[in-house]
């Protein structure tokens, strides 16, 4: 109970103690507030006093400050006026000060210093034009400035002329021999012959002069660089004419793939250096001129039998030989490489806004040259084609093939040029394409016109027309893609292509196959028509057989057969049937021989004495056989079958056709007593007849 009463008392005591404590804190707080109020009032009084003093100070100092600022501005104006006066005074004296430097030219003080002097004159000129256009000083400064500008123009021309040398053929050939990447020792930049320091000086001159409106330096640059480019091309062409003969012979002799089919005689001329020969060999291999394998023979194709004699084409001015073909292609590629070099140089010398017009002017004459040369080659090829000298077609195709490969690079280089420049390369291709197409069609037309002409080989061998035509066709394989482009523009070939089923995977191969089919079909018709001129059926059949067999073998040896089979799957079977038919027709030449021995029942053989009539009949049979066999043997020895396999097979067929019949006749009558002089009639045993057949088709037998 006592414990319960003490708790409220303790709590009350504790509360009273805390309350007293709080009262003390409140008292202290009130004292602090009073002190703060006193301090605030004191600071307020101080600030008010300070503000009043600042106000009085401002009223005193501000006029002094303003006056000082005015004095400073006056001083600055005076200084600027003095500086401007000094500057203006310098304009009046600049002509006299720099007269000697300007008249001595940039070589005396250096280009940078000279241009700096010219800039001072330019500033003086602008001042007098704006402020005192009637002054004598303007005339003096203007005259001196124009004189200095003329000297800089001459300096630009002289520097460019001094360092613009034509590229030697050896260097240019190294550039030509590269593919897309420039070799380590020959770069486009160094090929121009201008050192970096000279290029930098020319760039400074060009920029300053063009800023002064002296655009004639663009014409100067275009003419000089264009002349150097053209001279480089001409030197390459002349070097190729004088030195290429030996180099071409060199690589054709050492390269199996490039060796001519027939030996050629080297043309005497000035020998090129070993290095130059090596470059020519290198380039010639890169040019893919496979037509040079038999180009001499091919360009000598004289399809027109009407002439009767082989024409010596090397004496003709309009014949394009392999050297000229290679030279032209080299020049075209050289122009392309030089265009790249000139564009690189121009970008370092001429400001960008003038690039297109300047570049076009630089390359125009060189591009015109290759266009004119290409047109000349096409025109001369047309004249050759009109004379049925179809080797020119191979030349055109070789050029066309390489130009098509160059075309993307050429178009990329000239993409910013005028359309007339950009279209010139395409115009060459168009002209050559048209020429090639005309030549290809003229081949077929020449075959058609040959149908009724003479010129048949007496021995029934392969006609020159056939061998020449197959040589020509075999070389067309090298230009499959090019021919696809040529023939793909002709509606007749497009129509034939659309009718092939199934659709070919390679349209170019199919188009070439269509053309080959067209040629060999017309060739076959022509040969059959020509063979009708043979009076003797045996040689007529042999002629057809020889030529048909030669065509098939030539097709099989090359890719020609696979190309023809794209549009004519039964081509080989058709030729085999034709060969079989010609062999069958050939056997009719034995009719006279066999006519004497095939009717074995004409003379009955009975015991006892033979009748005179029967003896005479047997005599006539033996005598007739002997005479006809001798005649046909003599005749057939004069015939020719150049293919060994065909020749032996035909001899074997003759034996199989004749000997069984003669054996039967010989066995039946050779031992019959039909004559007192059997050796007079029974002259040939079956073995001798076989030996006589073995000597067929051999004039020396």
C-alpha positions as CSV (number, residue, x, y, z in Angstrom):
1,X,0.0,0.0,0.0
2,X,2.8,2.3,0.9
3,X,4.6,1.5,-2.4
4,X,1.4,2.4,-4.4
5,X,1.2,5.9,-2.9
6,X,4.9,6.7,-3.6
7,X,4.6,6.3,-7.4
8,X,2.4,9.4,-8.1
9,X,4.5,11.5,-5.8
10,X,7.7,10.5,-7.7
11,X,6.0,11.2,-11.0
12,X,4.9,14.7,-9.9
13,X,8.3,15.5,-8.6
14,X,9.9,14.5,-11.9
15,X,7.4,16.5,-13.9
16,X,8.0,19.6,-11.8
17,X,11.7,19.2,-12.3
18,X,11.4,19.0,-16.1
19,X,9.1,21.9,-16.1
20,X,11.6,24.0,-14.3
21,X,14.2,23.0,-16.7
22,X,12.2,24.1,-19.6
23,X,11.4,27.4,-18.0
24,X,15.1,28.0,-17.7
25,X,15.6,27.2,-21.4
26,X,12.8,29.6,-22.3
27,X,14.4,32.3,-20.3
28,X,17.7,31.8,-22.0
29,X,16.1,31.8,-25.4
30,X,14.3,35.1,-24.6
31,X,17.6,36.6,-23.5
32,X,19.2,35.5,-26.8
33,X,16.3,36.9,-28.8
34,X,16.7,40.3,-27.1
35,X,20.5,40.2,-27.9
36,X,19.8,39.4,-31.5
37,X,17.3,42.2,-31.8
38,X,19.9,44.6,-30.4
39,X,22.6,43.4,-32.8
40,X,20.1,43.6,-35.7
41,X,19.2,47.2,-34.9
42,X,22.9,48.0,-34.6
43,X,23.8,46.5,-38.0
44,X,20.8,48.2,-39.6
45,X,22.1,51.5,-38.4
46,X,25.6,50.8,-39.7
47,X,24.3,49.8,-43.1
48,X,22.1,52.9,-43.3
49,X,25.2,55.0,-42.5
50,X,27.3,53.0,-45.1
51,X,24.6,53.5,-47.8
52,X,24.5,57.2,-47.1
53,X,28.3,57.4,-47.4
54,X,28.3,55.4,-50.7
55,X,25.7,57.7,-52.1
56,X,27.8,60.7,-51.3
57,X,31.0,58.9,-52.8
58,X,29.1,58.0,-56.0
59,X,28.1,61.6,-56.4
60,X,31.7,62.5,-56.1
61,X,33.5,59.7,-58.2
62,X,31.0,59.1,-61.1
63,X,31.8,62.4,-63.0
64,X,35.5,61.6,-62.7
65,X,34.9,58.0,-64.0
66,X,32.9,59.2,-67.0
67,X,35.5,61.8,-67.9
68,X,38.2,59.1,-67.7
69,X,36.3,56.8,-70.1
70,X,35.8,59.6,-72.5
71,X,39.5,60.4,-72.5
72,X,40.3,56.6,-73.1
73,X,37.9,56.5,-76.1
74,X,39.5,59.6,-77.5
75,X,42.9,58.0,-77.1
76,X,41.8,54.8,-78.9
77,X,40.2,56.7,-81.7
78,X,43.5,58.7,-82.2
79,X,45.5,55.4,-82.2
80,X,43.1,53.8,-84.7
81,X,43.2,56.9,-86.9
82,X,47.0,56.9,-86.8
83,X,47.1,53.1,-87.6
84,X,44.6,53.6,-90.5
85,X,46.7,56.6,-91.7
86,X,49.8,54.5,-91.6
87,X,48.0,51.7,-93.5
88,X,46.7,54.1,-96.1
89,X,50.1,55.7,-96.4
90,X,51.6,52.2,-97.1
91,X,49.2,51.8,-100.1
92,X,50.7,55.0,-101.6
93,X,54.2,53.6,-101.1
94,X,53.6,49.9,-101.8
95,X,54.2,50.2,-105.6
96,X,57.6,51.8,-105.1
97,X,58.6,49.3,-102.3
98,X,57.8,46.1,-104.2
99,X,58.4,47.2,-107.8
100,X,61.8,45.4,-107.9
101,X,60.5,42.2,-106.4
102,X,57.5,42.0,-108.7
103,X,59.6,42.7,-111.8
104,X,62.2,40.2,-110.9
105,X,59.7,37.4,-110.7
106,X,58.9,34.6,-108.2
107,X,62.2,32.9,-108.8
108,X,64.1,35.7,-107.1
109,X,62.4,35.6,-103.7
110,X,60.5,32.3,-103.7
111,X,56.9,31.6,-104.6
112,X,55.4,32.1,-101.1
113,X,57.1,35.5,-100.6
114,X,56.1,36.6,-104.1
115,X,52.5,35.7,-103.6
116,X,52.5,37.6,-100.2
117,X,53.8,40.7,-102.1
118,X,51.1,40.2,-104.7
119,X,48.4,40.0,-102.0
120,X,49.7,43.4,-100.6
121,X,49.3,44.9,-104.1
122,X,45.8,43.3,-104.4
123,X,44.8,45.1,-101.1
124,X,46.1,48.4,-102.3
125,X,44.3,47.9,-105.6
126,X,41.0,47.3,-103.8
127,X,41.6,50.4,-101.6
128,X,42.2,52.8,-104.5
129,X,39.3,51.4,-106.6
130,X,37.0,52.0,-103.7
131,X,38.3,55.3,-102.3
132,X,40.3,57.1,-105.0
133,X,39.6,55.6,-108.4
134,X,40.9,58.6,-110.2
135,X,44.3,58.6,-108.6
136,X,47.7,58.0,-110.3
137,X,48.5,55.5,-107.6
138,X,45.7,53.3,-108.8
139,X,47.3,53.1,-112.3
140,X,50.7,52.4,-110.8
141,X,49.4,49.6,-108.5
142,X,47.2,48.1,-111.2
143,X,50.0,48.0,-113.7
144,X,52.4,46.4,-111.2
145,X,49.7,43.9,-110.1
146,X,48.9,42.9,-113.6
147,X,52.6,42.5,-114.4
148,X,53.1,40.3,-111.4
149,X,50.0,38.2,-112.2
150,X,51.3,37.7,-115.7
151,X,54.6,36.6,-114.3
152,X,52.8,34.1,-112.1
153,X,50.9,32.8,-115.1
154,X,54.2,32.4,-117.0
155,X,55.7,30.7,-113.9
156,X,52.7,28.2,-113.8
157,X,53.2,27.5,-117.5
158,X,57.0,27.2,-117.4
159,X,56.9,25.0,-114.3
160,X,54.3,22.7,-115.7
161,X,56.1,22.6,-119.1
162,X,59.4,21.9,-117.5
163,X,58.2,18.9,-115.5
164,X,55.5,17.6,-117.9
165,X,57.5,15.0,-119.8
166,X,55.9,12.2,-121.8
167,X,56.0,8.8,-120.1
168,X,58.6,6.4,-121.6
169,X,57.1,3.3,-123.3
170,X,58.8,1.1,-120.8
171,X,57.1,2.8,-117.9
172,X,53.8,3.1,-119.7
173,X,53.9,-0.6,-120.5
174,X,54.5,-1.4,-116.8
175,X,51.3,0.6,-116.1
176,X,49.5,-1.3,-118.9
177,X,50.7,-4.6,-117.6
178,X,49.1,-4.2,-114.2
179,X,45.6,-5.3,-113.5
180,X,43.5,-3.3,-111.0
181,X,46.4,-2.8,-108.5
182,X,49.3,-0.6,-109.4
183,X,52.7,-2.4,-108.9
184,X,55.2,-1.3,-106.3
185,X,57.6,0.3,-108.8
186,X,55.0,2.0,-110.9
187,X,52.4,4.2,-109.3
188,X,49.8,6.5,-111.0
189,X,51.2,9.5,-109.1
190,X,54.8,9.0,-110.0
191,X,53.9,8.1,-113.6
192,X,53.0,11.7,-114.3
193,X,56.6,12.8,-113.7
194,X,55.8,15.7,-111.3
195,X,57.6,15.7,-107.9
196,X,55.5,16.4,-104.9
197,X,57.2,19.9,-104.3
198,X,56.4,20.9,-107.9
199,X,52.8,19.7,-107.5
200,X,52.5,21.8,-104.4
201,X,53.8,24.9,-106.1
202,X,51.5,24.4,-109.0
203,X,48.5,24.0,-106.7
204,X,49.4,27.3,-104.9
205,X,49.8,29.1,-108.2
206,X,46.6,27.7,-109.6
207,X,44.5,28.5,-106.5
208,X,45.9,32.1,-106.3
209,X,45.5,32.8,-110.1
210,X,42.0,31.4,-110.3
211,X,41.1,33.6,-107.3
212,X,42.2,36.5,-109.4
213,X,40.0,35.3,-112.3
214,X,42.9,34.1,-114.5
215,X,41.1,31.1,-115.9
216,X,43.4,30.9,-118.9
217,X,45.7,28.7,-116.7
218,X,43.1,26.0,-117.0
219,X,43.5,26.0,-120.8
220,X,47.3,26.0,-120.3
221,X,47.1,23.0,-118.0
222,X,44.6,21.2,-120.3
223,X,46.7,21.7,-123.4
224,X,50.1,20.8,-121.8
225,X,48.9,17.7,-120.0
226,X,46.7,16.7,-123.0
227,X,49.7,17.0,-125.3
228,X,51.9,15.0,-122.9
229,X,49.3,12.3,-122.7
230,X,48.9,12.1,-126.5
231,X,52.7,12.0,-127.0
232,X,53.0,9.2,-124.5
233,X,50.4,7.2,-126.4
234,X,52.1,7.9,-129.8
235,X,55.5,6.9,-128.4
236,X,54.1,3.6,-127.2
237,X,52.5,2.9,-130.5
238,X,55.7,3.8,-132.4
239,X,57.8,1.7,-130.0
240,X,55.4,-1.2,-130.5
241,X,55.6,-1.0,-134.2
242,X,59.4,-1.0,-134.2
243,X,60.1,-3.4,-131.4
244,X,57.1,-5.6,-130.9
245,X,57.8,-7.9,-133.8
246,X,60.6,-9.6,-132.1
247,X,59.0,-9.6,-128.7
248,X,55.8,-11.2,-130.0
249,X,57.8,-13.8,-131.8
250,X,59.6,-14.5,-128.5
251,X,56.6,-15.3,-126.5
252,X,54.8,-17.2,-129.2
253,X,57.9,-19.4,-129.6
254,X,58.2,-20.2,-125.9
255,X,54.5,-20.5,-125.0
256,X,52.7,-23.7,-126.2
257,X,49.4,-22.0,-125.8
258,X,50.5,-19.1,-128.0
259,X,52.5,-21.0,-130.6
260,X,51.4,-20.3,-134.2
261,X,50.0,-23.3,-136.1
262,X,52.1,-22.4,-139.1
263,X,55.7,-21.0,-138.7
264,X,56.1,-17.3,-139.3
265,X,59.1,-15.3,-140.5
266,X,60.3,-12.6,-138.2
267,X,60.0,-9.1,-139.7
268,X,63.3,-7.3,-139.6
269,X,63.3,-4.1,-137.6
270,X,64.9,-2.3,-134.8
271,X,65.3,-4.6,-131.7
272,X,63.8,-3.4,-128.5
273,X,65.7,-3.7,-125.2
274,X,65.5,-6.9,-123.2
275,X,63.4,-5.1,-120.6
276,X,61.0,-3.7,-123.2
277,X,60.7,-7.2,-124.8
278,X,59.9,-8.7,-121.4
279,X,57.2,-6.1,-120.8
280,X,55.7,-6.7,-124.2
281,X,55.7,-10.4,-123.6
282,X,54.1,-9.9,-120.2
283,X,51.4,-7.7,-121.7
284,X,50.8,-9.8,-124.7
285,X,50.0,-12.8,-122.4
286,X,47.7,-10.7,-120.3
287,X,45.8,-9.4,-123.4
288,X,44.3,-12.9,-123.9
289,X,45.0,-12.6,-127.6
290,X,44.6,-16.3,-128.3
291,X,43.7,-15.5,-131.9
292,X,47.4,-15.0,-132.5
293,X,47.8,-18.8,-132.4
294,X,46.8,-19.0,-136.1
295,X,46.1,-15.4,-136.9
296,X,48.4,-15.4,-139.8
297,X,46.6,-18.4,-141.3
298,X,43.2,-17.2,-140.2
299,X,43.6,-13.7,-141.7
300,X,44.6,-15.4,-144.8
301,X,41.3,-17.2,-145.2
302,X,40.2,-16.8,-148.8
303,X,36.7,-18.2,-148.7
304,X,36.0,-16.9,-152.2
305,X,37.0,-19.8,-154.5
306,X,36.2,-17.5,-157.4
307,X,39.6,-15.9,-157.1
308,X,41.4,-19.2,-157.6
309,X,44.7,-18.1,-156.0
310,X,45.8,-17.3,-152.5
311,X,46.1,-13.6,-151.8
312,X,49.2,-12.4,-150.0
313,X,47.6,-10.3,-147.4
314,X,50.7,-8.8,-145.9
315,X,51.0,-6.5,-148.9
316,X,47.6,-5.1,-148.3
317,X,47.4,-1.8,-146.4
318,X,44.0,-2.5,-145.0
319,X,44.8,-5.9,-143.4
320,X,45.0,-5.8,-139.6
321,X,47.7,-8.2,-138.3
322,X,48.3,-9.4,-134.8
323,X,50.9,-6.7,-134.1
324,X,48.5,-3.9,-134.9
325,X,45.7,-5.6,-133.0
326,X,47.9,-5.9,-129.9
327,X,49.2,-2.4,-130.4
328,X,45.7,-0.9,-130.5
329,X,44.6,-2.7,-127.4
330,X,47.8,-1.6,-125.6
331,X,47.0,1.9,-126.6
332,X,43.5,1.7,-125.3
333,X,44.6,0.3,-122.0
334,X,47.4,2.9,-121.8
335,X,44.8,5.7,-122.4
336,X,42.8,4.3,-119.5
337,X,45.8,4.2,-117.2
338,X,46.9,7.7,-118.2
339,X,43.4,9.0,-117.6
340,X,43.6,7.7,-114.0
341,X,47.1,9.2,-113.6
342,X,45.9,12.6,-115.0
343,X,42.9,12.6,-112.7
344,X,45.1,11.9,-109.7
345,X,47.5,14.7,-110.7
346,X,44.7,17.2,-111.5
347,X,43.1,16.6,-108.0
348,X,46.3,17.8,-106.5
349,X,46.8,20.9,-108.7
350,X,43.4,22.2,-109.8
351,X,40.6,23.2,-107.5
352,X,37.7,20.8,-107.3
353,X,35.1,23.0,-109.0
354,X,37.1,22.9,-112.2
355,X,37.9,19.2,-112.3
356,X,35.3,18.0,-114.7
357,X,35.9,20.5,-117.5
358,X,39.7,20.3,-117.2
359,X,39.8,16.5,-117.1
360,X,37.6,16.4,-120.2
361,X,39.9,18.8,-122.0
362,X,43.0,16.8,-121.0
363,X,41.8,13.4,-122.2
364,X,39.7,14.5,-125.2
365,X,42.4,14.3,-127.9
366,X,43.7,10.9,-126.7
367,X,40.2,9.5,-126.5
368,X,39.5,10.8,-130.0
369,X,42.7,9.1,-131.2
370,X,41.7,5.7,-130.0
371,X,38.2,6.2,-131.3
372,X,39.5,7.2,-134.7
373,X,41.9,4.2,-134.7
374,X,39.1,1.9,-133.7
375,X,36.9,3.2,-136.5
376,X,39.8,2.9,-139.0
377,X,40.3,-0.7,-137.9
378,X,36.6,-1.4,-138.3
379,X,36.5,0.2,-141.7
380,X,39.5,-1.8,-142.9
381,X,38.0,-5.0,-141.5
382,X,34.8,-4.3,-143.5
383,X,36.8,-4.1,-146.7
384,X,38.5,-7.4,-145.9
385,X,35.2,-9.0,-145.1
386,X,33.8,-7.7,-148.3
387,X,36.6,-9.6,-150.1
388,X,35.7,-12.7,-148.0
389,X,38.9,-12.6,-145.9
390,X,37.2,-13.5,-142.7
391,X,40.3,-13.6,-140.5
392,X,39.4,-10.0,-139.9
393,X,36.4,-11.1,-137.9
394,X,38.7,-12.8,-135.4
395,X,40.8,-9.6,-135.1
396,X,37.6,-7.6,-134.4
397,X,36.4,-10.1,-131.9
398,X,39.8,-10.1,-130.1
399,X,39.7,-6.3,-129.9
400,X,36.1,-6.3,-128.9
401,X,36.6,-8.9,-126.2
402,X,39.3,-6.9,-124.5
403,X,37.5,-3.6,-124.9
404,X,34.4,-5.0,-123.2
405,X,36.6,-6.0,-120.3
406,X,38.0,-2.5,-120.1
407,X,34.7,-0.8,-120.4
408,X,33.6,-0.6,-116.7
409,X,37.0,0.9,-115.7
410,X,36.8,3.4,-118.5
411,X,33.3,4.5,-117.7
412,X,34.2,4.8,-114.0
413,X,37.1,7.1,-114.9
414,X,35.0,9.3,-117.2
415,X,31.7,9.2,-115.2
416,X,31.8,13.0,-114.4
417,X,32.7,14.0,-118.0
418,X,30.5,15.3,-120.7
419,X,28.2,12.7,-122.4
420,X,30.2,13.1,-125.7
421,X,33.3,11.8,-123.9
422,X,31.5,9.1,-121.9
423,X,29.8,7.8,-125.0
424,X,32.9,7.6,-127.2
425,X,34.0,4.2,-125.8
426,X,30.5,2.8,-126.3
427,X,30.6,4.1,-129.8
428,X,33.8,2.1,-130.5
429,X,32.1,-1.1,-129.1
430,X,29.0,-0.4,-131.2
431,X,31.0,0.0,-134.4
432,X,33.1,-3.1,-133.7
433,X,30.0,-5.1,-132.8
434,X,28.3,-4.1,-136.0
435,X,31.4,-5.0,-138.0
436,X,31.7,-8.4,-136.3
437,X,28.0,-9.2,-136.8
438,X,28.3,-8.2,-140.5
439,X,31.4,-10.4,-140.8
440,X,29.7,-13.4,-139.2
441,X,26.7,-13.1,-141.5
442,X,28.9,-12.5,-144.5
443,X,30.6,-15.9,-143.7
444,X,27.2,-17.6,-144.2
445,X,26.4,-15.5,-147.3
446,X,29.8,-16.4,-148.8
447,X,29.0,-20.1,-148.3
448,X,25.7,-19.6,-150.0
449,X,27.3,-17.8,-153.0
450,X,29.9,-20.6,-153.3
451,X,27.3,-23.2,-154.1
452,X,27.7,-23.1,-157.9
453,X,31.3,-22.1,-158.1
454,X,34.1,-24.4,-159.1
455,X,37.4,-25.1,-157.4
456,X,36.8,-28.7,-156.6
457,X,39.8,-30.9,-155.6
458,X,40.3,-33.5,-158.3
459,X,41.2,-36.2,-155.7
460,X,38.0,-35.7,-153.7
461,X,39.8,-34.6,-150.6
462,X,38.6,-32.2,-147.9
463,X,37.8,-28.9,-149.6
464,X,39.9,-25.8,-148.6
465,X,36.6,-24.2,-147.8
466,X,35.8,-26.8,-145.2
467,X,39.1,-26.7,-143.5
468,X,39.2,-22.9,-143.4
469,X,35.7,-22.7,-142.2
470,X,36.4,-25.1,-139.3
471,X,39.5,-23.2,-138.4
472,X,37.5,-20.0,-138.2
473,X,34.7,-21.7,-136.2
474,X,37.2,-23.3,-133.8
475,X,38.6,-19.8,-132.9
476,X,35.1,-18.5,-132.2
477,X,35.1,-20.5,-129.0
478,X,37.6,-18.1,-127.5
479,X,35.0,-15.3,-127.9
480,X,31.9,-17.1,-126.7
481,X,30.8,-14.3,-124.3
482,X,31.8,-11.6,-126.9
483,X,29.8,-13.4,-129.6
484,X,26.9,-13.7,-127.2
485,X,26.8,-9.9,-126.9
486,X,27.2,-9.5,-130.7
487,X,24.5,-12.1,-131.7
488,X,22.3,-11.2,-128.8
489,X,21.3,-8.0,-130.5
490,X,20.0,-9.8,-133.6
491,X,16.3,-10.6,-133.6
492,X,16.7,-13.8,-135.6
493,X,19.1,-15.3,-133.0
494,X,16.9,-14.2,-130.1
495,X,14.0,-15.9,-131.8
496,X,16.0,-19.1,-132.3
497,X,17.2,-18.9,-128.7
498,X,13.7,-18.6,-127.4
499,X,12.7,-21.9,-129.2
500,X,15.4,-24.0,-127.5
501,X,13.8,-26.4,-125.1
502,X,14.8,-26.9,-122.3
503,X,16.0,-23.3,-121.7
504,X,19.9,-23.2,-121.9
505,X,21.8,-22.4,-118.8
506,X,24.3,-20.3,-120.8
507,X,22.7,-18.0,-123.4
508,X,26.1,-17.0,-124.8
509,X,27.0,-20.6,-125.5
510,X,23.5,-21.2,-127.0
511,X,23.8,-18.2,-129.3
512,X,27.2,-19.4,-130.5
513,X,25.8,-22.9,-131.0
514,X,23.0,-21.5,-133.1
515,X,25.6,-19.7,-135.3
516,X,27.8,-22.7,-135.6
517,X,24.8,-24.8,-136.6
518,X,23.9,-22.2,-139.2
519,X,27.4,-22.2,-140.7
520,X,27.9,-26.0,-140.8
521,X,24.4,-26.5,-142.3
522,X,25.1,-24.0,-145.0
523,X,28.6,-25.5,-145.5
524,X,27.0,-29.0,-146.0
525,X,24.5,-27.6,-148.5
526,X,27.3,-25.8,-150.4
527,X,29.5,-28.9,-150.5
528,X,26.7,-31.1,-151.7
529,X,25.8,-28.6,-154.4
530,X,29.5,-28.2,-155.5
531,X,30.0,-32.0,-155.6
532,X,27.4,-32.3,-158.3
533,X,30.1,-31.0,-160.7
534,X,32.0,-34.3,-160.3
535,X,31.4,-36.5,-163.4
536,X,32.3,-39.7,-161.6
537,X,30.0,-40.8,-158.8
538,X,32.8,-42.5,-156.8
539,X,34.8,-39.3,-156.3
540,X,31.6,-37.4,-155.7
541,X,30.7,-39.6,-152.8
542,X,34.3,-39.6,-151.5
543,X,34.3,-35.8,-151.6
544,X,31.1,-35.7,-149.6
545,X,32.4,-38.3,-147.2
546,X,35.7,-36.6,-146.7
547,X,34.2,-33.3,-145.9
548,X,31.4,-34.6,-143.8
549,X,33.8,-36.7,-141.8
550,X,36.2,-33.8,-141.4
551,X,33.4,-31.6,-140.1
552,X,32.3,-34.1,-137.5
553,X,35.9,-34.8,-136.3
554,X,36.6,-31.1,-136.0
555,X,33.4,-30.6,-134.1
556,X,34.3,-33.5,-131.8
557,X,37.9,-32.4,-131.2
558,X,36.8,-29.0,-129.9
559,X,33.9,-27.7,-127.9
560,X,32.0,-26.9,-131.1
561,X,29.9,-30.1,-131.0
562,X,28.8,-29.5,-127.4
563,X,27.8,-25.9,-128.4
564,X,25.8,-27.1,-131.4
565,X,24.1,-29.8,-129.4
566,X,22.6,-27.1,-127.2
567,X,20.3,-26.2,-130.1
568,X,20.6,-29.4,-132.1
569,X,20.9,-32.4,-129.7
570,X,20.9,-34.9,-132.6
571,X,23.8,-33.2,-134.4
572,X,26.3,-36.0,-134.0
573,X,23.8,-38.7,-134.9
574,X,22.8,-36.8,-138.0
575,X,26.4,-36.6,-139.2
576,X,27.0,-40.3,-138.5
577,X,23.9,-41.0,-140.6
578,X,25.3,-38.8,-143.4
579,X,28.7,-40.5,-143.3
580,X,27.0,-43.9,-143.5
581,X,24.9,-42.7,-146.4
582,X,27.9,-41.4,-148.2
583,X,29.8,-44.7,-147.7
584,X,26.7,-46.5,-149.1
585,X,26.7,-44.2,-152.1
586,X,30.4,-44.7,-152.7
587,X,29.9,-48.4,-153.1
588,X,28.0,-47.8,-156.3
589,X,31.4,-47.2,-158.0
590,X,31.9,-50.9,-157.9
591,X,28.8,-51.6,-160.0
592,X,30.7,-52.0,-163.3
593,X,33.3,-54.2,-161.6
594,X,30.8,-56.5,-159.9
595,X,28.5,-56.5,-162.9
596,X,30.8,-59.0,-164.5
597,X,31.0,-61.5,-161.7
598,X,27.7,-61.5,-159.8
599,X,25.6,-63.6,-162.0
600,X,27.2,-67.0,-161.4
601,X,24.5,-69.0,-163.0
602,X,25.0,-67.5,-166.4
603,X,27.4,-70.3,-167.3
604,X,26.5,-73.8,-166.1
605,X,29.3,-76.1,-165.3
606,X,28.7,-79.6,-166.4
607,X,31.0,-82.7,-166.9
608,X,32.5,-83.0,-170.4
609,X,33.5,-80.6,-173.0
610,X,32.3,-77.0,-172.6
611,X,30.4,-75.2,-175.2
612,X,32.1,-72.4,-177.1
613,X,29.4,-70.0,-176.0
614,X,30.0,-70.8,-172.3
615,X,33.8,-70.5,-172.7
616,X,33.4,-67.1,-174.4
617,X,31.1,-66.0,-171.6
618,X,33.6,-66.9,-169.0
619,X,36.4,-65.2,-170.9
620,X,34.3,-62.1,-171.2
621,X,33.5,-62.1,-167.5
622,X,37.2,-62.5,-166.5
623,X,38.4,-60.0,-169.1
624,X,35.6,-57.5,-168.1
625,X,36.4,-57.8,-164.4
626,X,40.2,-57.5,-165.1
627,X,39.7,-54.3,-167.1
628,X,37.2,-52.7,-164.7
629,X,39.4,-53.6,-161.7
630,X,42.4,-52.1,-163.3
631,X,40.5,-49.0,-164.3
632,X,39.0,-48.5,-160.8
633,X,42.3,-49.2,-159.2
634,X,44.0,-46.6,-161.2
635,X,41.2,-44.2,-160.6
636,X,41.0,-44.8,-156.9
637,X,44.7,-44.5,-156.4
638,X,44.3,-40.9,-157.5
639,X,41.7,-40.2,-154.9
640,X,42.5,-39.0,-151.4
641,X,41.2,-39.7,-147.9
642,X,43.4,-37.6,-145.5
643,X,42.0,-39.2,-142.4
644,X,43.9,-42.4,-141.7
645,X,41.1,-44.1,-139.8
646,X,38.5,-43.3,-142.4
647,X,40.8,-44.4,-145.2
648,X,41.5,-47.8,-143.6
649,X,37.9,-48.3,-142.8
650,X,36.8,-47.6,-146.4
651,X,39.4,-50.0,-147.7
652,X,38.1,-52.6,-145.2
653,X,34.5,-51.9,-146.4
654,X,35.6,-52.3,-150.0
655,X,37.2,-55.7,-149.3
656,X,34.1,-56.8,-147.4
657,X,31.9,-55.7,-150.2
658,X,33.9,-57.0,-153.2
659,X,36.0,-60.0,-152.0
660,X,33.2,-62.3,-151.0
661,X,31.6,-61.9,-154.5
662,X,34.9,-62.3,-156.3
663,X,35.9,-65.3,-154.2
664,X,32.7,-67.0,-155.2
665,X,33.3,-66.2,-158.8
666,X,37.0,-67.1,-158.7
667,X,36.3,-70.4,-157.0
668,X,33.7,-71.3,-159.5
669,X,35.5,-70.5,-162.8
670,X,39.2,-70.2,-162.1
671,X,39.8,-73.9,-162.5
672,X,37.4,-74.5,-165.3
673,X,39.1,-75.3,-168.7
674,X,37.6,-72.4,-170.6
675,X,40.8,-71.4,-172.3
676,X,44.2,-72.7,-173.3
677,X,45.8,-69.5,-171.8
678,X,44.3,-69.2,-168.3
679,X,47.0,-66.7,-167.2
680,X,45.6,-64.3,-169.8
681,X,42.2,-64.2,-168.1
682,X,42.7,-65.4,-164.6
683,X,45.1,-62.5,-163.8
684,X,44.1,-61.6,-160.3
685,X,43.7,-63.9,-157.4
686,X,41.5,-62.7,-154.4
687,X,44.7,-61.9,-152.6
688,X,45.9,-59.7,-155.4
689,X,42.5,-58.0,-155.6
690,X,42.8,-57.3,-151.8
691,X,46.3,-56.0,-152.4
692,X,45.0,-53.7,-155.1
693,X,42.3,-52.4,-152.8
694,X,45.0,-51.7,-150.2
695,X,46.7,-49.4,-152.7
696,X,43.6,-47.3,-153.1
697,X,43.8,-43.6,-152.1
698,X,47.6,-43.7,-152.5
699,X,48.9,-41.9,-155.6
700,X,52.4,-43.2,-154.9
701,X,51.3,-46.9,-154.9
